[in-house]
């Protein structure tokens, strides 16, 4: 299995810091959530029923014509390569590592390239995978560019897969309203923006025929009843969504300023994280982890992704640790 953020128990063992003492900035999940309604007892006692209003609430929130709830967008990432055979797949990298793993495991031919390599590769591809905003760089491609790539692929029966797991703070940049177009597949994560990663809920937005194939492959009851209940409630709460969006964008800018003050200007970011590309990444990762602050480390390119602190105590703790890191540098011979 690939390494992901949020592995607090492993970090506690590796660095000797008690589990309860960590400031976890490693995941890109919103550090604060919504006021949650009480889950009714029958949501636990009965099998989930697919004819509730979850799909209606989701279509309204995403402004999509058709969609399918899945057990987190990770479920779709693993199933989609199984729906077709021996394709030429391109992935804009660096990005979420599960994509390359899933398409390789499915027996497809895979090439990874930067954004600039897309025009040269497009005519040879059956599938192009784009994470937008990118994880970990935060790079956000404009909808017009993505729709142009989609048109090239769809003309030959190809797919454009756009993972929008981190786009909720900037919904105007989403392709959700275009997801009914043949060959366009948009993945959305419920867990990150709504701070409900443990609910394991996500959505695939695509044309109905493809969603039917996915639904059959996933089998019955892929979403737990309590997760469906929470999804219905939170997807309909417009006031809370607006507040969450404003708070995340403000905190993302605050984090960018804090990192810049300490000579770690972000090379990219979005409403849920900031990305710092630096040759100091290994040393800084270890320095912070020894003080109970977990970030997400990347080795290629050498970089760290910082999620948002949840409260003022977390902000102060991060600021103090970054200042201490720079103080060591100032005293170094």
N, C-alpha and C positions, 0 to 999 in steps of 0.2 A: 504494500500500500504506500502511496505517496505521502509525504509529510505535509501537514497543513497547520495553520495557526490554531491557537486555542488549546494546545496540548499542555495544560497547566500541571497535570500530575507528573508528566515526564520532566518538566522544568523544575518542579519542586524537588524531585529526586536528584536531578543533575546538579542543581545549585545549592541544595541544602536550605532552601527557604520554605517555611511552612505554606501549605496550600492556601490558607486563609489570608496570607500576607502579600499576595501578588496584586499588582496593577497590570491587568491584561490589556495590552494595546495591539495584540497580534492578529486580530480576526477581521477587522473591517465591518463588524456588526455594530449597529447603533448601541451605544452604552446605556441608553435610557429608552424606555418604552412607553406604552400607552396605559391608561387606566383600564384594567381588564375586568370584564363582566364575570360573574360567577358561572362556572360551567354546570349545566343541569345534570342531575344524576343519570338521566337516561342516555346522555352522550357517552357515558362509560359503560352502561349496561347493554346497550343495543348495538347491533352491527351498523356501520355507517350507511346512510341512504343517499344515493347519488342524485336523487330528485329533490334535494333541499335547494336553497337559493344561493349556494356558494358560487356556482358558475355565473349566475345573474349578477351578483355583487362584484365578482372579478371582472366580468365584461364591462361593467359600468366604470369601475376604477381604472382599468387599463385602456378603455375606449377601443376594445377589440371585438370583432364580429364573432369569433369562435375561439375557444380555448379549452384546455384540459388540465385539471388539477393533478399534480404529481407529488410524490413524497420528496419534496425538495427538487430544485432543478438538477441536482446530481443524478437523480433517477433518469431523467431524459438524456443527460449526457452519456449515460451508459447504454441506454436502449437504442437511441437513434442510429448508431453504427450497425446495429443488427437488422435494420429494416432494408438495407441495400447491400450489394456485394461488389467487392473489388473495385472500389472507386479511387480516383486520384483526389486526395484531400489536402487542402492548404490551410495553414493556421498562421495568423499574424502573431508573432512572438516578440518579446516574452509575453506569456499569458498564463492563465490558470492551467496547471499541469495535467489535470484529469482529461482534458480534451485529447491531447496527443496519445495518452495511455489508452483511452477508450477506442480510438480509431485504429491504433496499431493492433490492439487485442482483437478487433473485429476483422483483421486480415486486409485492411486497406493500405494503399500506398500513400505515404505521408511526407509532405515537405513543409518546413517552417521557414518563414521569411519575415522581414520587417514590412511595415506599411508601404514603404516605397517599392517593394518587390511585387505588389499586387498586380499592377498593369501588365507586367511581363509574364506573370504566371496565369492570369485569369482564363485565357483561352484553353489552357491545358487542364483546368480543374473541373471536377464534378461537384465538389463541395468546398466552400470557403467558410472558415470559422473565425468570427470576430468577437472579441470581448469588448463591450463598449458601455461605460468607460472601461478602459483596460485595467486588468488586475495583473501586475501591481502598479503600472506606471500612472494610471489615472487618465491617460490620453483619451479624449473624447472626439470621435469622428463625426462629422456633420451628417445628418440624415440624407441629404442630397447625394453625397458621395457613396453612401451605402446602397441607396436605391439604384444608383448607376451600376454598381457592381452586381447587384441582384438582377438587373435587367439582362446583363451579359450572360450570367449563369442560367437564368430561367429560360432564356431563348433556346438553350440546348438541353433542357430538362434537369438542370443543376439546382443545387441548394445554396442559399446563403443562410447560415446560422448565426444569429446575433444574440449573444449573452448579455442581457441588460441587468445583471444582478445588482449593480451599484447605481442605477440610473434614477431611482425614485426621487432623490433630492432635486433632479433637473428633468422633470417628466416631458418638457417640451422637446427634448432631444430624442425621445423614444420613437421607434418604428412600430409600436404596437398598433396604431391605427391602420397600418399598411399590411398587417400580418395575415390578412386573408388572401394575399396575392400568392399564386402558385410558386413554390420554391423558396418562399421566405418563412423562416422559422425563428421566432423570438422567444427566448427563455427569460422568465422573470422569477426572482427570488422573493418570497414573502418574509423570510427570516431576518434579512439584514436591515432594511429600513424600519420594519415594524418591531425589531428587537425580539423576534420570536423564532430564533434558529432551532430551538428544541422542538418546535411544532412539526418540523420536517414537512413544510408545505411550499410548493412552488407551482408555476403555471407554464404550460407550453402554449404559445399563441401561433396558430397556423391555420391552413385551410382544413375544412372538415374531414376530407378523405384521409389525410395524413394523421389527424388526431384520432380517427377511428382505428388506424393501424397501431398507433401507440397505446390506445386504450386496451386493445386486445392483447398486446404484448405484456402490459402491466398486470393484467388480471383483476379480479374483484377486490374491492376495499383497499385501494392503495393509500388512502388518507384516513387516519383515525378520526372517529367522531368528534372528540374534543378539539382537534385541530380544525376540522370543518367549522365547528361552532365559533371558534376564535377568528377564523378567517372571515366569516360572514360579518361579525361585529366590527372588526377593525377596518376592513375594506370599505365599509359604509360610513366611517366616522371622519367626515371631511374636515371638521374643525380641528381635530387632533392631528390629522395628516398635515394640515397647513402649519400648525405649530411645530410639529416634528421637523418639517422641511426647513423652516426658518432657523430653528435651533441648530440643526446639523450644519447648515451652510455657514452660520456665524462661527460655530466651533471649529469647522474645517479651516476657515480663514485665521482664526486665533492660533490654531496649531501651526499653520504655515509661518506665521509671524514669530512664534516662540522658537521654532527650529531655526529660522533665519537669524534671529538674535544670537543664537549660539553657534553660528558659522556652519549650519547644516541646512542651507536653503533647499527646499523641495524641488526636485526636477519635474514633479507632476503630482497630481492628486485629484480628489473629487470630494463630494459631500460627506464621505464616510472614512477617508484616510488621506494621509500624505505620504509621498514616496521620496526617499532621499537616496540618491546614487552617490556613493562615496567609497573610496578605498579604505576608509576607516571602519567599514561596516562590521567586520568581525570583532574588532576591538571594542567598538561601541556596543554591539550586541551583548558581549560578555560582561562589559562594565555595568550595563543596565540590569542584566539578568541577575548578577550577584547582589543587586540592590532590590530585587523582587519586581522588576519592571520588564515585562515580556513584550518584545517586538517581533515582527516577522522578518526573518533574514533570507535574503536571496544571494546566491553565489554567482549567478551569471545573468545580468551584470551584478557586480558587487553593490549591494543596496539593502536598505531597511524600509519596511512599511510600518508607519505609525498609525494606529487607530486613535480614536478620540477618548480622552479621559471622561469619566462619568460625572465628576463633581469637582468642586474647588480643591478638595484635599488631593485628588488625583492630579489636577493641574499643577499644584504647588510641588507635589512630589516629583513630577517629571521635570519641572523647571529646575528644582534643586539638583537633581541628578545630572542634567545637562550642564549646569554651571560647574559642578564638581568635575565632570569630564574635561571641560575646557581649562579648569584650574590646574589639573594635572599636566596638561599640555604646556601651560604657561611656565610651570616650574621645571619642565623637562630640559636637560642639558642640550 
